[in-house]
Amino acid sequence: MALTSKISEYDDRWPDMFDAEKARLEGVFGTKAVEIHHVGSTAVPGLAAKPEIDLLVVVSDHGDEAEISQAMASFGYVRGTNLSEGHHFYRRDVEGIRTHKVHVCLTGHWQISRMLLFRNMLRQDADLRRGYQNLKLELESTSEHGIGEYLARKAPFIDAVMGPPPKAQ
């Protein structure tokens, strides 16, 4: 079973694609958005990635969730399952291909520092970046059950670098 999109070489357009989407999301979240970050593999120059722009929106509160979901839907986003308490998730697919993922976390959520630190470590450490890329390419070619399996098999690498996530998620 295929992933949500095929891993490709780093694309110099990804930062601009992030900037464009960030501007749209600022309009959705308004003053509740404390920060919006480019995270995930597309935020790491030189790293092969699924060409899906990951955005982390840090919010002071989740506000009117129905209104936010409606605004996100107007940009083609679908609300996914909460990834943990205080961590909402949206995805956008175009013609069956995932293009964007938006993580909306309350200020102070443990996932914020984890995503930013892992991204920064990959940016700064060529050996770590190469090891992570090799793992991702291997998992892409051997995963038989799609994105869930891919993410589960990638998690031990991230946990080895970052330490395990908190127990109460």
Disulfide bonds with the S-S distance in Angstrom:
none
